[in-house]
């Protein structure tokens, strides 16, 4: 079983490939839209309701900013966060945290179990070692990689549910919750919109998409799946979506090149290096944005066959797998809401990979 990093935490250069929203006009009303630089990316909320709840954009973005301030490990932006405190106290003492942080870490452990170890939030030492997306990004030596791999094991995290504390039992261990905290922030944003009475909206938090309700004309939202080859502005398929999250992970948007070799940020914990397989992207669709966030990354790093098996074992997550030879494999639950529009790509049967 390959194991994957949980991804970079709440910093610029999101792992997910940006999805292009096909927002057809809903009547003659101009949508209400606001974007802010938050979670290390441009995050946009588009509301199509006729009436805009007073102060809704401020309420939502302030909530997201609070989550970032609790869980970021980006020390260039934050001197102190709860996750930084946990990491700095590794091997010494438990750290009391907020309900938000405790929930995200507990969820990260649960998702690690559900994915049979294909997702691990204790990837922090490996993320720091490679430094991808920072001025110090470099290819570490094998000796350096071997030194940090024993520090990575989500099963060693100790949670005290009564005291709401988190403890990393070995010095040098470090949590990076980026692969789940962003989804949590999206969930919270969607919750606030719904509580304010918003019925028609789309959130795009740096490629993490969440659709609220349906379009004003009653049809599902149509979300374009970006081409992994030609990049932004070109789509290979369309997903119909209502009240769910769509997150795509791929290896070509966040990387550096050293000695002619490209190194991306999606790590295979088994090797301590960027994952290498035949996939170009994996899209996860789920009602829960945290699930979509986690399993888009886990599916990509696991590779086509193992990734499909992981998705097949998760009844609450559907997936779209795109390979280097332009084949597309979709899980059963998404087949009815996804169609290919680029003739260069073709749908293949999942059974041809994992059997009947």
KADAGI-V327605 format. One line per field, one symbol per residue. burial: + if it has 24 or more other C-alpha atoms within 12 Angstrom, else -. A space follows every 50 residues. Layout:
# KADAGI-V327605
burial = ???
This chain:
# KADAGI-V327605
burial = -++++++++++++++++++++++--+----++-+-+-++++++++++++- -+---++--++-++++++++++++------++++++++++---++++--+ ++++++++++++-++++++++++++++++++++----+++----+--+++ +++++++++-----++++++-+++++++++++++++++++++++---+++ ++++++++++++++++---++++++++++-----++++++++++++++++ ++++++------++++++++++++++++++++++++++++++++++++++ ++++++++++++-+-+++++++++-+++++++-++-++++----+-+--+ ------
